[in-house]
Amino acid sequence: MPVAPPRPEEATPLELVRRALVGFGLLVYAFVVWAAIAAYRRKWIGRGLLRRISTGFGRTFVRAAEREKAGLIKVGQVGSLRSDLIPAEITDELSKLQDRVAPHPFPEIRAQLEYELGRPVDEIFAEFDVDAIAAASLGQVHRAVLEDGTEVAVKVQYPGIEKAVAVDMAVTRLGLWVFNFLTVADTRRIYDELLEAIHGEMDYIREGETAEEVNRNLGLAEELAGTYVIPHIHWQYTTKRVLTMEFLHGIKINHQAELRAAGFDIDEIALRTAKIFLRQIFMDGLFHADPHPGNLFVDSEGRIVLLDFGMNRRLEPHIRDAIRRNLVATITMDVDMYAETLAEAGFVDRSDLPKVRELATIQFDPRFFNLSARESARMDFQSYFGETREKMRDIKSFQLPNGVVMWGRALGLLMALCGELSPDARPNDVVGPYVLEFLQG
């Protein structure tokens, strides 16, 4: 009778305590930043000192997240997209935080893989590359070949990552509770959505099912036929902590020199990618919430290869419809429609609509609205974001409906990617015609 592979080693209680202390240290530093902001508003300190303190916190958080990985990276990435709420010096540093880290030693990965699949690696795969082709905060990917010659990518979750994430999220929950009175949103909703997203990302069966559902949904869009490809899932070699999928070749979507050498139009690649994700977000409701360059390739036929569906989200129909109309209002700069749709989606009470209109007027300021990536790089948004934060603090009823945190992340990453690919194109010029065509319908 074969002996079951041993369970991989996990973090010790002492290591988890050390991890918690790192998180508490970041909380204390965050309180220092808050105190500096309060002192600056009262004109007790100058702008230069506030910038140094904020930048120092951002750099410290990034170093800690890159070292500790797990949940800290996810929290930092979400924070990097909220420059409307968080000081720019902090978001500028957090934006450097990539979900790509040094891989774990292969013996740890082998132990996890064999424990999950119940058999030695050599009995399952004809080939298995020891070196990872990608490593992220929760797991890493290896190329392999099945016994029948099929080339596959095998994603393996790090042993004991559940406990590390639990510690990170417990500290995050405490931090959001402590600073709840400083924000314009109910931070409990932010925590619940982050927690659900990370737990979903650690469930590889759910990830595989999401990839298949997104593939089916996109297959109903005739205008997208032949523009994308999603890897096939090999369910017989997939568990909650191991995901085996078709290995797809391609050029990384932001490697523009290689794409041009292969004869591809970069602007067309950007527009095609935008259409694929806008369809998911605003029409299908279930969407890939992590459209950064590490998850997107272009194959030899010019199709966009979508990878890593671990971070995904589903919007309720009434929220999706209201947000859809809100995007139309944004594109057309309709202040009244913008305010009404936020109320419909549950962001604000109707009693605050006059203040929302004031906020929209600031957001649609021609000096800052619909800028290309190149133009944005030359602008100083300090006063703009400062005024935006002040107006948002006046909207006492503001809250984030379920699903909106991940929606904001996905849309923010998508717009950043389009800006990187087409730095001279304005967002409305890239996606506006398509958005208006199918969102208004």
ZINORCOR-V853955 format. One record per residue. N is the residue number from 1. PSI is psi as a letter, one per 30 degrees, with the letter a starting at -180 (NA if undefined). Layout:
N/PSI + N/PSI
//
This chain:
1/k + 2/k + 3/k + 4/k + 5/k + 6/l + 7/k + 8/l + 9/k + 10/l + 11/k + 12/l + 13/e + 14/e + 15/e + 16/e + 17/e + 18/e + 19/e + 20/e + 21/e + 22/e + 23/e + 24/e + 25/e + 26/e + 27/e + 28/e + 29/e + 30/e + 31/e + 32/e + 33/e + 34/e + 35/e + 36/e + 37/e + 38/e + 39/e + 40/e + 41/e + 42/g + 43/g + 44/f + 45/l + 46/l + 47/e + 48/e + 49/e + 50/e + 51/e + 52/e + 53/e + 54/e + 55/e + 56/e + 57/e + 58/e + 59/e + 60/e + 61/e + 62/e + 63/e + 64/e + 65/e + 66/e + 67/e + 68/f + 69/b + 70/b + 71/f + 72/e + 73/e + 74/e + 75/e + 76/e + 77/e + 78/e + 79/e + 80/f + 81/f + 82/h + 83/f + 84/f + 85/e + 86/k + 87/k + 88/e + 89/e + 90/e + 91/e + 92/e + 93/e + 94/f + 95/f + 96/f + 97/j + 98/k + 99/h + 100/j + 101/l + 102/k + 103/l + 104/l + 105/k + 106/e + 107/e + 108/e + 109/e + 110/e + 111/e + 112/e + 113/e + 114/e + 115/e + 116/e + 117/f + 118/g + 119/l + 120/k + 121/e + 122/f + 123/f + 124/e + 125/k + 126/e + 127/k + 128/j + 129/k + 130/e + 131/k + 132/k + 133/f + 134/k + 135/k + 136/a + 137/f + 138/f + 139/l + 140/l + 141/k + 142/k + 143/k + 144/l + 145/k + 146/l + 147/f + 148/g + 149/f + 150/k + 151/k + 152/l + 153/k + 154/j + 155/k + 156/k + 157/k + 158/k + 159/k + 160/g + 161/f + 162/e + 163/e + 164/e + 165/e + 166/e + 167/e + 168/e + 169/f + 170/e + 171/e + 172/e + 173/e + 174/e + 175/e + 176/e + 177/e + 178/e + 179/g + 180/e + 181/f + 182/f + 183/l + 184/g + 185/l + 186/j + 187/f + 188/e + 189/e + 190/e + 191/e + 192/e + 193/e + 194/e + 195/e + 196/e + 197/e + 198/e + 199/e + 200/e + 201/f + 202/f + 203/j + 204/f + 205/e + 206/e + 207/e + 208/e + 209/e + 210/e + 211/e + 212/e + 213/e + 214/e + 215/e + 216/e + 217/e + 218/f + 219/f + 220/f + 221/j + 222/e + 223/f + 224/g + 225/k + 226/g + 227/f + 228/l + 229/k + 230/k + 231/k + 232/k + 233/k + 234/j + 235/f + 236/f + 237/h + 238/k + 239/a + 240/f + 241/g + 242/k + 243/j + 244/k + 245/l + 246/k + 247/j + 248/k + 249/l + 250/l + 251/k + 252/k + 253/f + 254/g + 255/i + 256/e + 257/e + 258/e + 259/e + 260/e + 261/f + 262/f + 263/g + 264/k + 265/j + 266/e + 267/e + 268/e + 269/e + 270/e + 271/e + 272/e + 273/e + 274/e + 275/e + 276/e + 277/e + 278/e + 279/e + 280/e + 281/e + 282/f + 283/e + 284/e + 285/e + 286/k + 287/l + 288/j + 289/g + 290/h + 291/i + 292/l + 293/f + 294/f + 295/g + 296/k + 297/l + 298/k + 299/a + 300/f + 301/g + 302/g + 303/k + 304/k + 305/j + 306/k + 307/l + 308/i + 309/g + 310/e + 311/j + 312/l + 313/l + 314/k + 315/k + 316/k + 317/e + 318/e + 319/e + 320/e + 321/e + 322/e + 323/e + 324/e + 325/e + 326/e + 327/e + 328/e + 329/e + 330/e + 331/e + 332/f + 333/h + 334/j + 335/e + 336/e + 337/e + 338/e + 339/e + 340/e + 341/e + 342/e + 343/e + 344/e + 345/f + 346/g + 347/e + 348/l + 349/l + 350/f + 351/f + 352/g + 353/e + 354/e + 355/e + 356/e + 357/e + 358/e + 359/e + 360/e + 361/e + 362/e + 363/f + 364/g + 365/k + 366/f + 367/f + 368/f + 369/k + 370/h + 371/k + 372/l + 373/e + 374/e + 375/e + 376/e + 377/f + 378/f + 379/l + 380/j + 381/g + 382/e + 383/e + 384/e + 385/e + 386/e + 387/e + 388/e + 389/e + 390/e + 391/e + 392/e + 393/f + 394/f + 395/i + 396/f + 397/g + 398/k + 399/l + 400/j + 401/l + 402/k + 403/f + 404/f + 405/e + 406/e + 407/e + 408/e + 409/e + 410/e + 411/e + 412/e + 413/e + 414/e + 415/e + 416/e + 417/e + 418/e + 419/e + 420/e + 421/e + 422/i + 423/f + 424/f + 425/k + 426/k + 427/e + 428/e + 429/e + 430/e + 431/f + 432/e + 433/e + 434/e + 435/e + 436/e + 437/e + 438/f + 439/e + 440/f + 441/NA
//
